[in-house]
Amino acid sequence: MYSTQWSPLDNAAKIFPPSTTKDDTKVFRFSCELREAVDPAILQHALDAGIEQFPFYCSTIRRGFFWYYFAASDLKPEVREEYKPPCAPLYGVDRNNLLFEVTFYRFRINLEIYHALSDGIGALQFLKTIVSYYLREKHSDVIGDDVLLRSDDASGEQRSDDAFDKYYSKKKSPKIPRLARGQQLPRAYRIRGEKFSESRLGLIEGRVSAQALLEKAHEQKATISELLTSLLICAFHEGMKVRDEERPVSISIPVDLRKFFATSSARNFFSVINVSHNFSTQGKTFEDVLAQVKKSLREQLSAEKIFERINQLSSFEHALPIKIVPLAVKVPVLKKAAGNAEKANSAAFSNLGKITMPLALVPYIRLFDVFTSTTRPQICICSFEDTMVISFTSPFISSDVERSFFHSLGSLGLDIEIVSNTEGLGGRNALLS
């Protein structure tokens, strides 16, 4: 059990409980695909060992008078064979369950986690730990106990740290965020259409050589994130009417703050930036979009801007008038703020980066992938060895945006393998033709 009986939600987590719905569960999934079938008994041993390293994850969310809070729990996580649709609800006001699940199906180990508990990087640390323990037991005749992850020297307390609170500086006196002052971000272009029944998600994955994609990005003097964000914006433009072009195509992009501040926290520690392009005023070519994306990203990702953003958000949370307002009053405000943020975004793009594992474990792993619940199209990418997985989730039956995106990516000369959980898409040829 986590040694602290209760703790407040971190700054990023506070928005999730009041804005969680059956259509937007705030759940994301990491998977590790092995080169052999999963042994559930060994996976349970690995989970038992892994949770000892991440004691904070044995928490539930409860509702206090002023804020939601985490409460330590005696509940024991149990491995199950996959039994429900991806990213199904894990949190509910009347539910008293852990905020993550570990499941398996054939060759795949899945970790699903509620976003209030952790962000992608924190959850990835947990999954890597579980996979490491699993492979060390499964192949104990080959892999020694001395095979460790880079993060194995972090303590449970360090992984449970609230890094937002650690790095909040009262001396900066930052400006109050625009949404807190009642000002809304510009309303973005949003696709509409028929959705999958029962709040299900459509998932389309493209698998591509990470090195080949990096070379294509470098040809454009861009990063992979800049290239793919630009292709995504252009994919939206394919379906826009002329009158739609007056609204910007805006992409929200989570930023891992661990790249700027030293911490071993496995909780949320991210911020979100927005990159947008207005096709009526900023040009209509891919080159126009890429130039705008590169400029916007590089301006917003400076250490100074990131530090300012943390203080802006934290100062609002720590303001005395906000602290003393009862949660019953805060909840409608937080729901409205979340709704306004949704209207300001056309899609989301999340780059979890290159995933590494100890060399002795690499031969047993085929790939990692990640995707999330969403109310609008979202791309998540990660790579392992030379396999980059681009996961596209959407609640909409239409795959026009995905089709355009992967067609443009394929037109760069990349060999792309398409995998989908949706019917009627025609597989690789339909998406790349």
Steps between C-alpha positions, in 0.01 A plus 500: 500500500610856435630643829293818479130433556383786282645765269361776280470463126782670314440811292444316171276235658242734650315551171446128431242379758244777430540468122493119472202357310407167341601650164825643635632262762843668537657154474802416289663169414862397466572157354813293468487233232732210572632239257330220695166439668452660843502274805232649733642347820844651440339830399319507836833448678647786295209729585531416870870589489444808286235656722745485791711748303199724428303499828313820417317317221307304767272799548138588444347844444259643753307822516589748772336826600746721308672262253510140387780303666687169472443245777734207560331166441549138606359381166735262320532530122421177318603404148211412270470384144370789293124514556366839393551765229820706520497807725170411669423697820724452803371789710151578618369704792335193653780254419762390750760336280861548406566745220697262278469148358747251358357261241641269236397355167715245321839675457399836651529643850267799545510771764195727511511794736276790598667828409451656843739240642782548252608631163646298214860510617411396855282214374774391261744472792250268671442281193872471432551389860230233468640375168850491648390287796297277266787425261750453781280225650387353169860467375688473828737248340627774268418833667658576837350697788767762445325619180349831613311790349650846514225609740550208743697719741200726570316443828125460541487839668683665209260342251208631709622862505276782382751667268266793429505593867875445520580746221232762564664834584291767672755768416422519129151653535385369162197621315174316563418264211267632234225246569504590867430861403198393298667540160467214256752372250393533135251233404669244278375310197347171618393204292147370543339172409350173614674340795558139596229354722541445873777763525746272321818623336630444151870416504728509197873440544776566255833330556803649333878499525597759763832569326337545160243741644773695679690536173187633327454753780861611473456553127239760596734641769236395752454266792271198479243682715509804274462289186213285629315796655516677164374192315214473749398863448507451124291182536229711663522754218417228246145482634442871564258714302617846400284660767659270760844645433425804713529277807853386590598135507643478850697207642557457874837349587592371847854588610693277739634738764760248615709618206527838671488414873675213677253260663434127530127556548273242338200729547381767258766750407409649165371817345308554176580737217290580196620524141256637245481601137240720333472404133318822409781729619820294540522314171368171366810299407675236708807726504290782650366270770839351585657845535223609735521183707879521535482864604224442755650189657848645535368818660285315752754235595761734644588429864387852594155452344458159661592629847262792457221260403548284812482806722193632321306182562630445853443857611134475401466178701674650806304826500313534831161587341521177298608290797204596720231442235318169564546224244129505419554852364831420331370198304274693257780752440751224431255327264452824309875560481548147363223558246655828387836327459335230287341759271840661452653180359446308177714203608784398728849370434712326761858383445619259770837475333750216478443215746810318616540175692809320633685324219435154646122555475488641147491164308173404673310821414347583162360848562330746734196707416275753670158652435234682695128562536396817325208709379687616192774348284822438685842370400741337746842385388785306654787290371692194612817403318419597138122453521300818542129453565268786407167434674197693380187488719168664421135467607389562139413223256640699209874447449553787253754682718693181570490405132638837394766496772637155417475563125717813542743312722522220244556749218830593668627160392455323834392138526204494741324199652139582591312322780140588590225389738230650275306327228454614144826690469650257252833474685824641367394563141191701593691728730801552279334513156 
